[in-house]
Amino acid sequence: MNVVKNAPLDKFGISIVQTDLQDRARLESEYVNSILRSTNVYTIRSFRRHMQAFDNASKYPSLVLKQFLTFLFSIIYKGVNDSTLSRVRDSDLIYLIRNDDIPYLRVDKTKTVVLGSTHCSTLGLSSKRTGLRRLRKLFRVLKYRRINGFHFTSPKWQRDAVLHKKYDFLLPLGTDTDLFYPRRGTNNRRGRVRFLFVSRLEADKGVTRLLDAWKLMSLENAELHIAGTGSLAELVETTADEKRVFYHGVLSNENLAALYRSCDVFVFPTQGEIYGLVVLEALASGLFAIVSEDLKGNFDEFERMGMLEYVRNEAKEISESMTRSTTKLELLAGQRETVFDYIRANCDWQSVSANLYSNFKRILDEPS
């Protein structure tokens, strides 16, 4: 959304192609619609709904079958979506949020540059699967052969990538520092510590792990606040007693920012996350962050500043980290503005977006 919001529309005309298989968002629909008014939005049919049984596939026979079905469905759905995709086929540049959507595309390589990214997937080989490394690497090379370059959102993902292209570039993601900033002055909650979770309420985001960790805590002067929606919303609603656990649902950007500022510690025990923009929002808002070790390499500078701790995705360790964090808050009070100044200088969406479109222009201006 912020990339579109901060787009130089006098230089770029933007079309968005979305699939009909949309995640439940944590953003208010009115806010999303206000930004998308400046673009052309098209919707295509997705075949990923047929592949959900393979989401957690780890054995090689299952993975081979998954890739065969992906190839088969991509052929079928190219025809299904052809009339819609023909409207954007002559674009000068196509930027993929999800690299696995490449099978939908049929473009003229001499006219269109296709850029992938590490928003939703990395280009490394999973350490959880060993063996057949050369074959797995070859498959990646073939799978992304029509991509001309990748936007790496972290040095970690650029370093771990098994393939590189002509137009690769590194640019971390950002946050809106006009919206997300630390509270000024002291809180008046009489010693109560507020923990916060913001994300889609899905198992992979870690909300169930967080609730399990919360049950292990013995702090009486603590509250847990949860914002977002998803398939586990009913579970969260049932758990929220409005005394120690509070469920806020989907908030407007302004109310979400205010909720961040009213809390002290952000907890995000996600699994398989690529970046985690909510972590950056929390840090900009002055919160100490406890995040999954899966995110190591994305926020290491904040760990060095003392404002972030990586933990294993186990309820006991998360609970212990949450308890430890309550003893650090007064000592870290002075770090909030330091962290905010760092984020404003290096990770503000306006400058990040400007750099992104600058990279687009540089690539388009290069001789083919």
C-alpha positions in Angstrom: 0.0 0.0 0.0 2.7 2.5 0.9 4.6 1.9 -2.3 1.4 2.9 -4.2 0.7 5.7 -1.7 4.1 7.3 -2.3 4.3 6.7 -6.0 5.4 9.5 -8.3 2.3 9.3 -10.4 3.5 12.1 -12.7 6.2 9.6 -13.9 4.6 6.2 -13.5 1.2 4.9 -14.4 0.3 2.0 -12.0 -1.9 -1.1 -12.6 -2.4 -3.7 -9.8 -3.2 -7.3 -10.6 -4.5 -9.1 -7.6 -5.8 -12.7 -7.3 -9.2 -13.6 -6.1 -7.6 -15.6 -3.2 -7.1 -12.7 -0.9 -5.8 -12.9 2.7 -7.9 -11.3 5.4 -6.1 -8.0 5.9 -5.4 -6.1 9.0 -5.9 -2.8 7.2 -9.1 -0.9 7.2 -10.8 -1.3 3.8 -11.6 2.4 3.5 -7.9 3.2 3.8 -7.0 0.6 1.2 -9.7 1.9 -1.3 -8.6 5.5 -0.9 -5.0 4.6 -2.0 -6.1 2.3 -4.9 -8.3 5.0 -6.5 -5.2 6.3 -8.2 -4.5 3.0 -9.9 -6.1 0.5 -12.2 -7.0 -2.7 -10.3 -7.6 -6.0 -12.0 -8.5 -9.4 -10.5 -7.5 -12.8 -11.8 -8.5 -16.3 -10.8 -5.9 -18.1 -8.6 -5.1 -21.8 -8.7 -3.5 -21.7 -5.3 -6.8 -22.7 -3.7 -6.3 -26.1 -5.3 -2.8 -26.4 -3.8 -3.5 -25.8 -0.1 -3.1 -29.5 0.8 0.6 -29.1 -0.2 1.3 -26.0 2.0 3.3 -28.0 4.5 4.7 -30.6 2.1 8.2 -31.6 3.1 8.8 -35.1 1.5 10.2 -35.2 -2.0 7.3 -37.2 -3.6 4.9 -34.6 -2.3 7.1 -31.8 -3.5 7.4 -33.3 -7.0 3.6 -33.8 -7.2 3.1 -30.2 -6.0 5.4 -28.9 -8.8 3.7 -31.0 -11.5 0.3 -29.8 -10.4 1.5 -26.2 -10.4 2.8 -26.6 -13.9 -0.5 -28.2 -15.0 -2.7 -25.5 -13.3 -0.6 -22.7 -14.7 -1.3 -23.8 -18.2 -5.1 -24.0 -17.5 -5.3 -20.7 -15.6 -3.3 -18.8 -18.2 -6.2 -19.4 -20.5 -8.7 -18.5 -17.9 -7.0 -15.2 -17.0 -5.8 -14.3 -20.5 -8.3 -11.6 -21.3 -7.6 -9.8 -18.0 -3.8 -10.1 -18.2 -3.8 -8.8 -21.8 -4.6 -5.3 -20.3 -1.2 -5.2 -18.5 0.9 -7.4 -20.9 2.4 -4.4 -22.6 3.6 -2.8 -19.3 7.2 -1.5 -19.3 7.9 -3.2 -16.0 6.1 -5.8 -13.9 6.9 -6.0 -10.2 6.0 -9.3 -8.4 5.0 -9.2 -4.8 4.7 -13.0 -4.9 7.3 -14.6 -7.2 5.1 -17.8 -7.6 2.6 -15.7 -9.6 5.1 -15.8 -12.5 3.3 -18.7 -14.2 0.3 -16.4 -14.9 2.5 -14.1 -17.1 3.0 -14.2 -20.8 5.1 -11.2 -21.8 7.4 -10.0 -24.6 10.9 -10.1 -23.1 12.1 -7.4 -25.5 9.6 -4.9 -24.2 8.9 -5.8 -20.6 11.2 -6.1 -17.6 9.9 -8.5 -14.9 11.2 -8.0 -11.3 10.7 -10.5 -8.5 11.1 -9.7 -4.8 11.5 -11.3 -1.4 8.2 -9.9 0.0 6.6 -13.4 0.2 9.3 -15.9 -0.5 13.1 -16.2 -0.4 15.5 -17.5 -3.0 17.4 -19.7 -0.6 17.2 -23.4 -0.1 15.4 -24.5 3.1 17.7 -25.9 5.7 14.9 -28.2 6.9 15.4 -30.3 3.7 18.8 -31.8 2.9 19.9 -33.7 -0.1 19.4 -33.1 -3.8 20.7 -29.5 -3.4 21.9 -29.2 -7.0 18.5 -30.4 -8.3 16.6 -28.1 -6.1 18.8 -25.2 -7.2 18.3 -26.1 -10.9 14.5 -26.1 -10.3 14.7 -22.6 -8.8 16.7 -21.4 -11.9 14.2 -22.9 -14.3 11.2 -21.7 -12.3 12.3 -18.1 -12.3 14.0 -18.0 -15.7 11.6 -15.3 -17.0 12.4 -12.9 -14.1 15.1 -10.3 -14.9 16.0 -9.2 -11.4 15.0 -9.4 -7.7 14.3 -6.8 -5.1 16.0 -8.2 -2.0 14.4 -6.8 1.2 17.2 -7.9 3.5 20.9 -8.5 3.2 20.2 -12.0 4.6 18.0 -12.9 1.7 20.4 -11.5 -0.9 23.3 -13.5 0.8 21.3 -16.8 0.9 19.9 -16.6 -2.6 20.9 -19.4 -4.9 20.4 -17.3 -8.1 21.1 -13.7 -9.0 19.9 -11.7 -12.0 21.1 -8.7 -14.0 18.7 -6.2 -12.3 19.1 -7.3 -8.7 19.0 -4.6 -6.0 18.9 -4.4 -2.2 16.4 -2.2 -0.5 14.9 -2.9 3.0 11.2 -2.2 3.6 9.9 0.7 5.5 7.2 2.2 7.7 5.3 5.5 8.0 7.1 7.6 10.6 4.4 10.3 10.4 2.0 7.7 11.7 4.1 5.4 13.9 6.2 7.2 16.5 6.8 6.9 20.3 4.5 8.3 22.9 5.8 11.5 24.5 5.8 11.7 28.3 5.3 9.0 30.8 2.4 6.5 31.0 -0.1 6.7 33.8 -1.1 3.1 34.0 0.3 2.6 37.5 2.8 0.0 36.6 0.8 -2.1 34.3 2.7 -3.5 31.4 0.9 -3.9 28.0 1.9 -6.6 25.6 0.8 -6.3 22.0 0.3 -8.6 19.0 -0.7 -7.2 15.6 -1.1 -9.4 12.5 -3.4 -11.7 10.7 -4.9 -14.2 13.1 -3.6 -17.3 11.5 -1.6 -20.2 12.9 1.6 -19.3 11.1 1.6 -15.8 12.6 2.0 -17.3 16.0 -1.1 -16.1 17.9 -1.8 -19.5 19.4 1.8 -19.7 20.5 1.4 -16.3 22.1 -1.8 -17.3 23.9 0.0 -20.5 25.2 2.9 -18.4 26.5 0.4 -16.0 28.1 -1.1 -18.8 30.1 2.4 -19.6 31.5 2.9 -16.1 32.8 2.3 -15.2 36.4 2.4 -11.4 36.1 -0.7 -9.8 37.6 0.1 -6.3 36.4 0.1 -7.2 32.7 -2.3 -7.0 29.8 -2.3 -8.6 26.4 -3.7 -6.7 23.5 -4.4 -8.3 20.1 -5.3 -6.6 16.8 -6.1 -8.1 13.4 -8.5 -10.7 11.9 -8.3 -14.1 10.3 -9.5 -17.7 10.8 -8.5 -17.7 14.5 -10.5 -14.5 15.3 -13.1 -16.5 17.1 -10.5 -18.2 19.3 -9.1 -14.8 20.3 -12.6 -13.3 20.9 -13.3 -16.3 23.2 -10.0 -15.8 25.1 -10.4 -12.0 25.5 -11.9 -11.3 28.9 -11.5 -7.5 28.7 -9.7 -7.5 32.0 -6.3 -8.9 31.1 -6.7 -9.9 27.4 -8.2 -7.4 25.0 -9.2 -8.0 21.3 -9.4 -4.9 19.1 -10.3 -6.5 15.7 -9.3 -4.5 12.6 -8.4 -0.8 13.4 -8.0 2.3 11.3 -4.4 3.3 10.7 -4.7 6.1 13.2 -6.3 3.9 15.9 -3.7 1.2 15.3 -0.9 3.7 15.7 -2.5 4.9 18.9 -2.7 1.3 20.2 1.0 0.8 19.5 1.9 3.9 21.4 -0.3 2.8 24.4 1.6 -0.5 24.7 5.1 -1.4 26.0 6.2 -4.7 24.4 5.5 -6.2 21.0 5.4 -10.0 20.7 5.5 -11.7 17.3 6.3 -15.4 17.4 5.7 -15.9 13.7 6.8 -18.9 11.7 8.2 -18.7 8.2 7.8 -14.9 8.0 10.0 -13.2 5.4 10.3 -9.7 6.8 7.6 -8.6 9.4 6.6 -5.0 8.8 4.6 -5.0 12.0 8.0 -5.3 13.9 9.2 -2.1 12.3 5.9 -0.3 13.1 6.3 -1.4 16.8 9.9 -0.3 17.0 9.1 3.0 15.5 6.3 3.4 18.1 8.8 2.9 20.9 8.0 -0.7 21.9 10.5 -3.3 22.9 10.1 -6.2 20.5 10.2 -10.0 21.1 10.2 -11.7 17.8 10.7 -15.2 16.3 14.3 -16.3 15.6 13.0 -16.9 12.1 13.4 -13.2 11.5 17.1 -13.1 12.3 19.0 -11.0 9.8 16.1 -8.5 9.3 16.3 -6.5 12.5 19.8 -7.2 13.9 20.6 -3.5 14.3 17.7 -3.1 16.8 18.9 -6.2 18.7 22.3 -4.4 19.0 20.5 -1.3 20.2 18.9 -3.4 23.0 15.3 -2.9 21.7 14.7 -6.3 20.3 15.1 -9.9 21.3 14.9 -13.0 19.1 13.3 -16.1 20.7 12.6 -19.7 19.7 9.0 -20.4 18.8 8.2 -22.2 22.0 5.7 -21.1 24.6 8.0 -21.4 27.5 10.8 -19.4 26.0 8.3 -16.7 24.8 6.8 -16.5 28.2 10.2 -16.2 29.9 11.2 -13.4 27.4 8.0 -11.5 28.1 8.6 -11.7 31.8 12.2 -10.5 31.4 11.2 -7.6 29.3 9.2 -6.0 32.1 12.5 -5.4 34.0 14.0 -3.6 31.0 11.4 -1.0 30.1 12.6 1.9 32.4 16.2 1.3 31.3 15.3 1.4 27.6 13.1 4.5 27.9 15.9 6.7 26.5 16.4 4.4 23.5 12.9 4.9 22.1 13.8 8.2 20.4 17.2 6.9 19.3 15.5 4.0 17.5 12.8 6.2 16.1 15.4 8.6 14.7 17.2 5.7 13.1 14.1 4.4 11.5 13.0 7.8 10.3 16.5 8.3 8.7 16.8 4.8 7.1 13.4 3.2 6.9 10.7 5.8 6.3 8.3 4.8 3.5 8.7 8.0 1.6 12.4 7.6 1.2 12.1 3.8 0.7 9.5 4.3 -2.0 11.6 7.0 -3.7 14.5 4.6 -3.8 12.3 1.9 -5.2 11.0 4.0 -8.1 14.5 5.3 -8.7 15.6 1.7 -9.1 12.7 1.1 -11.5 13.8 4.2 -13.6 17.4 3.1 -13.6 16.5 -0.3 -14.9 14.1 1.0 -17.5 16.7 3.5 -18.7 19.4 0.9 -19.1 20.0 -0.4 -22.7 18.5 -3.8 -23.2 
